[in-house]
């Protein structure tokens, strides 16, 4: 019988076959496609480099906050659904809807802007025609991948908690 493994991204227990992947001769298993995608983007953030433990191995979180300004406020039903569905995403720490502003705080080691943007578009499309595209457009991109690449190479760690 196979023993459980730990997802290197979110540290959940998983079976060795679940979303399995080989990397540098090591076997990894993940709790979700989201975690496997996160790992594949910058594996050294999770497994480190010889002599240098990874931020994830050190228990670090890289919290980011994005504030979206919407063309018009969401209705109370829309706001509640957006907050609930985004809040259920792994790595999303908090979601607040305040008038025409949508504030999202997330751990960059567990969720990406692209994953959040994709979820926003899906939620919006389910709520109202055109809302998904409006939410997607409102989500302003930072140079997140550059920051991740710098971290993977052992760069500055100015926003770690």
Residue pairs with C-beta under 8 A, 6 or more apart in sequence:
2 15
2 16
2 17
3 16
4 13
4 14
4 15
4 16
5 13
5 14
5 15
5 16
5 27
5 28
5 29
6 12
6 13
6 14
7 13
7 14
7 29
7 30
7 31
7 35
8 28
8 30
8 35
8 39
8 46
8 47
8 56
9 30
9 31
9 35
9 38
9 39
9 46
9 56
9 109
9 110
10 31
10 35
10 90
10 91
10 110
12 31
14 29
14 30
14 31
15 29
16 27
16 29
17 29
18 29
18 30
18 31
19 29
19 30
19 31
19 32
19 33
19 35
19 36
20 27
20 28
20 29
20 30
21 27
21 28
21 29
21 30
21 36
21 39
21 40
22 28
23 39
23 43
23 47
24 43
24 47
26 47
28 39
30 36
30 39
31 90
32 90
34 89
34 90
34 91
34 110
34 111
34 115
35 90
35 110
37 112
37 115
38 109
38 110
38 111
38 112
39 46
41 112
41 145
41 148
42 148
42 149
42 151
42 152
43 152
44 54
44 152
44 153
45 54
45 55
45 56
45 109
45 148
45 151
45 152
46 54
46 56
46 57
46 109
47 54
47 57
48 54
48 57
49 154
52 154
55 62
55 109
55 151
55 157
55 160
56 109
60 109
60 157
60 160
60 161
61 107
61 109
61 160
61 161
62 107
62 108
62 109
62 151
62 159
62 160
62 161
63 93
63 105
63 106
63 107
63 108
63 159
63 161
64 105
64 106
64 107
64 108
64 142
64 144
64 159
65 103
65 104
65 105
65 106
66 103
66 104
66 106
66 113
66 116
66 139
66 140
66 142
67 101
67 102
67 103
67 104
68 101
68 102
68 103
68 104
68 135
68 138
68 139
68 140
69 100
69 101
69 138
70 100
70 101
70 102
70 134
70 135
70 138
71 100
71 134
71 138
72 100
73 79
73 99
73 100
74 82
74 97
74 102
77 127
78 127
78 128
78 131
79 97
81 123
81 127
82 95
82 97
82 102
82 120
82 123
82 124
82 127
82 135
83 95
83 96
83 97
85 119
85 123
86 92
86 95
86 104
86 116
86 119
86 120
86 123
87 94
87 95
89 106
89 111
89 115
89 116
89 119
90 110
90 111
91 106
91 107
91 108
91 109
91 110
91 111
92 104
92 105
92 106
92 111
92 116
93 105
93 106
93 107
94 103
94 104
94 105
95 102
95 103
95 104
95 105
96 102
96 103
97 103
102 135
102 138
104 116
106 116
108 144
108 147
108 148
112 144
113 139
113 141
113 142
113 144
116 139
117 136
117 139
120 132
120 135
120 136
120 139
121 132
121 133
121 135
121 136
122 132
123 132
123 135
124 131
124 132
124 133
124 134
124 135
124 136
125 131
125 132
125 133
126 132
150 156
151 157
